[in-house]
């Protein structure tokens, strides 16, 4: 159980476009996200023709997972969900007891998600330099989670200013450190940059992960992440741009369990004996004892005293106070001193 005064880490299962355009697959992703213990399942909302021009090239990771002759626009068109599909997803999330979230990819999608009543706006890394988009998101005045992949501190500062000027209180913004490569090499994670964001902007921070495995998001929690976002797929071998850098359900569940264990282990920060270890104090610590038989009236010296377990006698920290005093009774070897 979490310590009462510590916030719970928000775990976002990024279903994204791993539904491959199938509502049935999207429902199954919601099932798995809920079963794994995620707090939120997140999709991507976009109108491909409003987000991507016909001249846009595919990223290398997209080329490796889709038809070679297919353009980025053609690939994205197959992954769209309309408003009716969104309503079905939102309804299904309510049935499953998990929150719905989606990342808008264009201005029309920002408004559609607002009309659907989303309580949080999730800004992806690619939109952090899109001024009209940021103004539209900021004008909603809702809490914002903003990924910062590819950005430097100056670009993040500019985006925060735009959001604040448009109407979003800066204190309601959470920044996610992120690396926009799928999968991200460990050498490029630079997890300490998450701490840099927290120190620079005095805002809550988290981590959006694209590495293989679960080590890095768990480490991010240990470093103070309040939000963890990780892609979820039903099968890493499915066709589509993000499946390879996603976790299958069993591994996602292991990640959530590890995160919950780590956030519990972080504790309150107060250094004192825990409830579980108090019973071991007398067993593990030592007391001052007779190192050989001592007669009443004999002076205690370093030659006739020593320290041994158990720790339910006079603390060895009183050694200097004991040395030179006189025994008030006879002691056998190993007897605890009493005063």
C-alpha positions, 0 to 999 in steps of 0.5 A: 500500500502506498504511503498516505502522503505520497501521490500515486504514479499515473500509468498510461498504457499507450494503445496509440495506433496499435489497433491497426484501424480495428475497433475490435483490436482497440477494445482488446487493448483496453481489456489488457490495459485494465487487466494490467493495472494501468490507470489510463489507456491512451489512443491517438486522434487525428485526421490524416489529411489535416496532420500530414502532407502528401510530401511527408516522408516516413521515419526509418522505424515506420519504413521498417514496419509498413509497405515500402511504397506506402507514404506516411499519409497513406499509412496514417489514413488506415489508422484513423478513428472517427467520432463514433468510434471514439464514443464507443471507446470511451463507453467501453473504458467506462465499463472496464473501469479505466480512464480514456485519453487520446492525443490530438494530432491536429486542430480539428482533433483538439476540438473533437476531443474537447467536445467529447469531454476529455479532462486532460489534454495530452500533447505529443512531442511532435507538436511542441513547436506548433504554435496554433496547435498549442494555442488551441490546447491552451485555450481549453484551460484543462490540465496538460501532459506534454511530451518533450521528445526532440526538444531543448529547454528553450523550446519547452519554455516557449511551449509553456509560455504559449499554453499559459498565455492561451489560458492553461495555468502552468501549475496544471502542466506535467512534462514528460521526458521522452526520446522520439526513436522507436525503439530508443537505444539505452544510450540515448535515454538520458533519464537524468534529463527528466530531473533537469526538467523538474529543476528547471521548470518546477513542474511535475515530471514523468517519462514517456518510454520507447525503449525495449523492456521495463527497466527504464520506466521503473528507474524513472519512478525511482527518480521521481516520475509522477507519470509513466507512459508506455506503448501496449500491443497485443503482439510485437509482430503485428504490422504497424509502426509502433508494435516493436517498441511496445510491451505485450500484455504480460510484460506490461503487467510486470512493469505496472507491478514493478512501478507499484513496488518501487513507489511503495519502496520510496516511502516517506523519506523520514529516516527511522526504524520501520515497523518491520525492523523494530523487532530485530533491533535487540537481535542485531545490535550489541550491548556491553557485556563482561568479557571475563568474570568480574567481582563486585567492586572491581573497576570496569576496564577495556580488558574486562569488558567487550560488546556482544549481541543481544542489544537489550542491555547498555548500549556500546555508545555508553562505553566511555561512561562505563569505563572506570566505574565500579561493578555493583555486583558479580558478573560472569562472562557474557553477562549484560552490564546493568546500571 
